[in-house]
Amino acid sequence: MKAYDLGFGESADALTDRPGKGAGIELPDARAAGWCGGRAPGIGAAAWPRSPVTGLPMIHVITLELPVEYRREGEELVAVSFFQADDHVASRVEGVAGLLAGDPPTEEQAADPFLAAVAAAAAARHPRQQDLEDEIGGAHALLRLTAGEFAAPRIGPPADIRPDGLGDRYRRGRNAWDDSEPETTVWLGERTGDVNTGIAPSEDGDGGYVGAWSSEDEELDAFWSSVQGRSHLGGTVMPCQGVPPGLTPYVFELEDGVGGVNFGGGNAQIDLASGVFDWAQ
């Protein structure tokens, strides 16, 4: 298998390691592979993932077409979309969690436009949505997309019909109505020279995995320096704390700020085979 680096920009010869800023990078044979920020893929506005705390639509972080070997749920699922609510300190809206879990709305909830929309989102939930929760209680979602969904016209979030009291920035968490970042094209280029390509990351070096900065080899140090802070598929992970257990060679490491995602300045590991999800700053 191969590992791949992500670059951001509107042309293959002017890429950065983060959208709109960061270091300039070169990706050999880079190809456009999706976008970050802004609109979501063509899943239907009602299916846009929502925060189980507030009911607000999560921000769309990134939609990425995967190389064939990273399509671990089936070759027909050609891409993934990742969303974030960042709602671990948001004020809980009564009834939202139950509605998103499938509870039928009460008469009072059905008469409330916002809660009725939350109930409709539960009914329209994407069939391949994986709910992810981090260690501090923040909600995220990962969707696996067919070729038709990936190619379909992009959609904006559902209509903003929130009631008064859900606009306080310190209580609502990030959401697609207030915090969406401009769309930026995502590019993939093969990562070469990574000794950990095809090897499951391990804190203890199991299976021959070589942890970043753990070797006295000057060439390896130079390589790790060259890719530090870069989002990528496969190869060496560089978590800000320990390597999460359960990662496979098919890990997607995503850096803070891409598509407006908030990892506190750190990065996340999203495993496309095992389902492990973790981040640290």
C-alpha positions in Angstrom: 0.0 0.0 0.0 0.9 3.7 -0.2 0.7 6.6 2.1 -0.6 10.0 1.0 -0.1 13.6 2.0 -2.8 16.2 1.8 -2.3 19.7 0.5 -4.7 22.7 0.2 -5.2 25.3 -2.5 -6.8 26.0 -5.8 -3.9 24.7 -8.0 -1.5 21.8 -7.7 1.5 24.0 -8.0 0.5 26.4 -5.1 -0.3 24.2 -2.1 0.0 24.7 1.6 -0.2 22.3 4.6 -3.3 24.1 5.9 -6.0 25.9 4.0 -5.2 29.5 3.2 -2.1 29.6 5.3 0.8 27.5 6.6 3.9 26.3 4.9 4.1 25.8 1.1 4.5 22.2 0.2 5.1 20.2 -3.0 3.0 17.1 -3.7 4.3 15.0 -6.6 1.6 14.1 -9.0 -1.0 15.7 -6.8 -4.7 15.2 -7.8 -7.8 17.0 -6.6 -9.5 14.7 -4.1 -12.2 16.8 -2.4 -12.7 19.9 -0.4 -12.7 21.3 3.2 -14.9 23.8 4.9 -18.2 25.2 3.6 -20.8 23.0 2.1 -21.3 19.3 2.6 -21.6 16.6 -0.1 -25.0 15.8 -1.7 -26.6 13.9 1.1 -29.7 16.1 1.5 -29.9 19.0 4.0 -32.1 17.0 6.4 -29.3 14.4 6.8 -26.7 17.0 7.8 -25.2 15.7 11.1 -26.3 17.6 14.2 -24.9 18.1 17.7 -26.6 15.8 20.2 -26.2 18.5 22.8 -27.7 21.6 21.0 -29.3 20.2 17.8 -27.3 22.7 15.7 -25.8 21.4 12.5 -22.1 20.4 12.8 -19.5 22.2 10.7 -18.5 20.3 7.6 -14.7 19.9 8.1 -13.6 17.8 5.1 -14.8 15.5 2.3 -12.0 13.4 0.9 -12.0 10.9 -2.0 -10.1 7.9 -0.8 -7.5 5.8 -2.7 -8.8 2.3 -3.2 -6.8 0.7 -0.5 -8.3 3.1 2.1 -11.9 2.2 1.3 -12.1 -0.3 4.1 -15.9 -0.5 4.2 -16.1 -1.5 0.6 -14.7 -0.2 -2.7 -18.0 1.3 -3.6 -17.7 3.7 -0.7 -15.3 6.0 -2.4 -15.1 9.0 0.0 -15.5 10.1 3.6 -16.9 13.3 5.1 -16.0 14.5 8.6 -18.0 16.9 10.7 -17.5 18.5 14.2 -19.8 20.0 16.8 -17.1 21.0 19.4 -20.0 21.0 21.9 -18.4 19.7 25.0 -19.1 23.0 26.9 -22.3 23.9 25.1 -25.6 24.3 26.9 -27.7 21.2 26.5 -31.1 21.7 24.8 -33.7 19.6 26.4 -35.1 16.9 24.1 -32.4 17.0 21.4 -30.4 13.9 22.5 -33.6 11.8 22.6 -34.9 12.9 19.3 -31.5 12.2 17.6 -31.5 8.8 19.2 -34.9 8.1 17.5 -37.4 9.0 20.2 -40.7 10.0 18.6 -41.4 13.7 19.1 -44.0 14.7 21.6 -46.9 17.0 20.4 -45.1 19.9 22.0 -41.8 19.1 20.3 -43.6 18.5 16.9 -45.1 22.0 17.2 -41.6 23.6 17.8 -40.0 24.3 14.4 -36.5 23.8 15.7 -37.2 20.5 17.5 -39.3 19.3 14.6 -36.3 19.9 12.3 -34.1 17.9 14.7 -36.6 15.0 14.6 -36.6 15.2 10.8 -32.8 15.0 10.9 -33.0 11.8 12.9 -35.4 10.3 10.4 -33.2 11.3 7.5 -29.9 10.2 9.2 -27.3 9.1 6.7 -27.2 5.3 6.6 -23.5 5.2 6.9 -23.0 7.9 9.6 -20.5 6.9 12.4 -21.0 9.0 15.5 -17.7 9.8 17.2 -17.2 11.2 20.7 -13.9 12.5 22.1 -12.7 12.1 25.6 -14.0 15.5 26.7 -17.5 14.8 25.3 -17.4 16.6 22.0 -19.4 15.2 19.1 -18.1 14.4 15.6 -19.5 12.4 12.7 -17.9 10.4 9.9 -19.9 9.6 6.8 -18.9 7.1 4.1 -20.0 8.2 0.6 -20.9 6.4 -2.6 -19.5 7.8 -5.9 -22.9 9.3 -6.6 -23.0 11.1 -3.3 -19.4 12.4 -3.7 -20.1 13.7 -7.3 -23.5 15.2 -6.4 -23.9 19.0 -6.1 -22.7 20.2 -2.8 -25.3 21.4 -0.3 -25.6 24.1 2.3 -26.8 23.4 5.8 -30.5 23.3 6.7 -32.3 26.6 7.2 -31.4 28.5 10.3 -34.5 28.3 12.5 -33.0 28.2 15.9 -34.9 29.8 18.8 -33.6 32.6 20.9 -30.9 31.6 23.3 -28.9 29.3 21.0 -26.7 32.1 19.6 -24.3 32.6 22.5 -21.0 31.7 21.1 -19.7 30.3 24.4 -22.7 28.0 24.9 -23.6 26.7 21.5 -20.5 25.1 20.2 -19.3 25.4 16.6 -22.0 25.0 14.0 -22.5 25.3 10.3 -24.7 28.5 10.6 -22.1 30.6 12.4 -18.6 29.0 12.0 -18.3 27.5 8.5 -14.9 28.2 6.8 -14.5 29.1 3.1 -14.3 26.0 0.9 -10.8 25.0 -0.2 -9.8 22.3 -2.6 -8.0 19.3 -1.1 -5.2 17.5 -3.0 -3.6 14.1 -2.5 0.0 13.2 -3.4 1.9 10.1 -2.7 4.1 10.2 0.4 7.5 8.6 -0.2 10.3 7.7 2.2 8.0 6.9 5.1 9.3 3.7 6.8 6.0 3.2 8.5 3.9 2.9 5.3 1.7 -0.2 5.6 2.5 -0.7 9.3 0.0 -0.2 12.2 1.1 2.7 14.5 2.2 1.5 17.9 3.5 3.3 21.0 5.8 0.4 21.7 7.2 -0.2 18.2 5.2 -3.4 17.7 5.3 -4.9 14.2 8.4 -2.9 13.3 6.7 0.5 13.7 9.3 3.3 14.2 7.8 6.1 16.3 8.4 9.7 15.1 11.6 11.2 16.6 12.5 7.8 18.2 15.4 7.1 15.9 18.9 8.5 15.8 18.9 8.1 12.0 19.5 11.6 10.5 17.6 10.8 7.3 14.5 9.7 9.3 14.8 12.9 11.4 14.9 15.0 8.3 11.9 13.2 6.8 9.8 13.6 10.0 10.7 17.3 10.1 9.6 17.7 6.5 6.1 16.2 7.1 5.4 17.5 10.6 2.1 19.3 10.8 0.8 17.7 7.6 -2.5 15.9 7.3 -2.1 12.5 5.7 -3.4 9.0 5.0 -1.2 6.2 6.4 2.5 6.3 7.4 3.9 7.8 10.5 1.5 9.5 12.9 2.5 12.4 15.1 0.0 12.6 17.9 0.6 15.4 20.4 0.4 12.8 23.2 0.6 9.0 23.1 -0.3 6.9 20.1 -3.9 5.8 20.5 -4.3 2.0 20.8 -6.1 0.2 18.0 -4.8 2.1 15.0 -4.2 0.3 11.8 -2.1 1.2 8.7 -5.3 2.9 7.4 -5.2 5.9 9.7 -6.2 9.4 8.6 -4.3 12.0 10.6 -6.0 15.4 10.4 -4.4 18.6 11.6 -6.0 21.5 13.6 -7.6 24.2 11.6 -8.4 22.2 8.4 -12.0 23.1 7.4 -12.3 25.1 10.7 -11.9 22.0 12.9 -10.8 22.7 16.5 -8.3 20.3 18.0 -6.8 22.9 20.3 -3.7 23.3 18.2 -3.2 19.5 18.0 -4.3 16.8 15.6 -6.7 13.8 15.4 -6.3 10.2 14.3 -9.3 8.8 12.5 -8.9 5.1 11.7 -10.7 4.1 8.5 -10.5 0.4 9.3 -10.8 0.0 13.1 -13.0 3.0 13.8 -10.7 4.4 16.5 -10.9 8.1 16.9 -8.8 10.3 19.2 -7.2 13.7 19.3 -5.0 15.7 21.6 -3.4 19.1 21.8 
